[in-house]
Amino acid sequence: MSDILNQLDAALSERRHADPDTSYVASLHHKGLNKILEKVGEEAVETVLAAKDVDADPASREALIAETADLWFHSLVMLSHLGLDHRQVLDELARRFGVSGHEEKASRRS
Ligand SMILES: N=c1c2ncn([C@@H]3O[C@H](COP(=O)(O)OP(=O)(O)OP(=O)(O)O)[C@@H](O)[C@H]3O)c2ncn1[C@@H]1O[C@H](COP(=O)(O)O)[C@@H](O)[C@H]1O
């Protein structure tokens, strides 16, 4: 999985300073953080709406996969805009791996 994430992050760095008229990634950076965050929020809502349809219509699984890809993509653009990339997120997931969410939450109270 991280092969495509590595490739995508390299493409995001490379396209950041491209011509906004020919690069969607460059156009997002050009419009700034607020526009990128707006897209992340919009894609998150579209992902939730697509997921709600899956029980009633299994064919909408493809729409859910596409919306989730849009959400991940725009989240990667957000990280890139702020000087971060997917590796820090994967490291954080690795750090949490095997730690029960209930246990972790309880440890925050003590
Ligand atoms: N993975 C993606 C990717 N996923 C989604 N999108 C774009 O994200 C946009 C989201 O769609 P929307 O319908 O929400 O957007 P919209 O309605 O056009 O946007 P608004 O004007 O309403 O804000 C579409 O334009 C998609 O084409 C992506 N654009 C680029 N990439 C990757 O980024 C690379 C560089 O792209 P460019 O910078 O465009 O060369 C590409 O080679 C791909 O690998």
The ligand as a Gaussian input file, in Angstrom:
#p B3LYP/6-31G(d) Opt

LIG

0 1
 N       -5.333000      11.165000      -7.000000
 C       -5.641000      12.248000      -7.506000
 C       -6.992000      12.728000      -7.432000
 N       -8.100000      12.219000      -6.850000
 C       -9.079000      13.111000      -7.084000
 N       -8.627000      14.175000      -7.791000
 C       -9.365000      15.344000      -8.277000
 O      -10.055000      15.880000      -7.190000
 C      -11.143000      16.664000      -7.697000
 C      -12.289000      16.407000      -6.762000
 O      -13.454000      16.342000      -7.435000
 P      -14.670000      17.259000      -7.073000
 O      -15.775000      16.823000      -7.951000
 O      -14.894000      17.285000      -5.622000
 O      -14.055000      18.649000      -7.497000
 P      -14.662000      19.801000      -8.277000
 O      -16.140000      19.774000      -8.168000
 O      -14.035000      19.795000      -9.636000
 O      -14.033000      20.942000      -7.380000
 P      -14.620000      22.314000      -6.909000
 O      -14.247000      23.252000      -8.017000
 O      -16.085000      22.143000      -6.676000
 O      -13.855000      22.600000      -5.638000
 C      -11.348000      16.244000      -9.162000
 O      -10.852000      17.283000      -9.998000
 C      -10.467000      15.010000      -9.281000
 O       -9.899000      14.822000     -10.571000
 C       -7.317000      13.972000      -8.019000
 N       -6.380000      14.738000      -8.659000
 C       -5.112000      14.271000      -8.728000
 N       -4.720000      13.069000      -8.163000
 C       -3.300000      12.639000      -8.231000
 O       -2.465000      13.801000      -8.237000
 C       -1.588000      13.743000      -9.370000
 C       -1.284000      15.147000      -9.847000
 O       -2.481000      15.741000     -10.323000
 P       -2.406000      17.165000     -11.094000
 O       -1.852000      18.138000     -10.123000
 O       -3.825000      17.516000     -11.503000
 O       -1.510000      16.957000     -12.268000
 C       -2.348000      12.884000     -10.396000
 O       -1.463000      12.291000     -11.322000
 C       -2.995000      11.840000      -9.499000
 O       -2.048000      10.830000      -9.162000

